[in-house]
Amino acid sequence: MQNPDWYKISNTEHLITPTLLVYPERIEKNIQTMIKIAGGTEYLRPHIKTHKIAEIIKLQLKYGITKFKCATIAEAELLAMCKVKDILLAIQPVGVNIYRFFRLIEKYPNSEFSSITDNYETVEKISKIASEKSMIIPLWLDINNGMNRTGISDKVEALKLYQDIASNSNLIAKGLHVYDGHIKDSDLNLREKACNDAFKVVSNLKKDIENSGYKAPVIVAGGTPCFPIHAKRKEVEVSPGTPLLWDQGYKNTFKDLPFLPAAVLLGSIISKPKENIICLDIGHKAVAAEMTFPRMKILNINGCKQISHSEEHLVLEFNASNKYSIGDVCYAIPMHICPTVSKYNEVITILNGKINGSWQVVARDYKITI
């Protein structure tokens, strides 16, 4: 794990570039680190939106992780195909996705599916269909504690909606769900203070629920940045996702999180159009492009500046371009791994510096069978 050239592979000549390489030994190390930070697997519910890959789910199952979180019906189905018992769909289903959610439950009876909600209309819709199908559906109340993306923020309405779910014979009130992705302070002390301050709305609601005579709700909280903070709380499930593959953006920002980069882009130099300029084939279609420059950390080309990025091309400027030839391969860690993985049908697995197989990104699309 300490080898500075850990990412290099010896047999690149038959690989189509650009492609995405993954390193299973590093992924396993990240799983072990995740479990250590969480204090075990009991309150660990990792998100699969980053990788969407069956083999990575199975690696986590091997280490005793039994609960998972996902963002799409396809990801939920992939988890069920891997025989995961407890699956939380952490985006509120609407429209046709409500019916797809019910079809998941019918097709995979050995898995328990739950989802989040933040409004009466969705609760009523799910309750009505559940009644018609003689089902009981577990729901988590989604709380907005400052990100202002999803969730209910009014504490009076939140309590009433939770009580309505808990008293509905077609539903089960599983607990509270909160995602605080807006908290991204690099300094752990500042991040912890912001996280704890924002969490007060959740802990206060929990007390209100208990005081109104209902069972104490389980809480699913946070993503990766606040993972080590929420992990300190009693009976709170944590749901990091990015640590499995890690990326350069999080590595730069959250130096307190000891995860290893486990996914690397492989590209090629395709042109040297003028002095001190080279062009790689890692365009928008190969790596997440919503970030500002740099979009990736290039590992084996030092001192370069990323100056232009388009669909098929990444242009670099630097003074030592004569050291590199057209056709040379380059290795790079994306700044944002989650939307990068979904650009590929498969990833290439690397063991001991050699290609040893491939994994399908099964839930890359929004539909598998349902």
Buried (B, 14 or more C-beta within 10 A) or exposed (E): EEEEEBBBBEEBEEBEBBBBBBBBBBBBBBBEBBBEBBEEBEBBBBBBBBBBBBBBBEBBBEEEBEBBBBBBBBBBBBBBBBEBEBBBBBBBBEEEBBBBBBBBBEEBEEBBBBBBBBBBEBBEBBBEBBBEEEBEBBBBBBBBBBBEEBBBEEEEEBBBBBBBBBEBEBBBBBBBBBBBEEBBBEEBEEBBBBBBEBBEBBBEBBEBBEEEEBEEBBBBBBBBBBBBBBBEBEEBBBBBBBBBBBBBBBBEBBEEBBBBBBBBBBBBBBEBEEEBBBBBBBBBEBBBBEBEEBBBBBBEBEEBEBEEBEEBBBBBBBEEBEEBEEEBBBBBBBBBBBBBBBBBEBBBBBEEBEBEEBBBBBBBEEEBEB
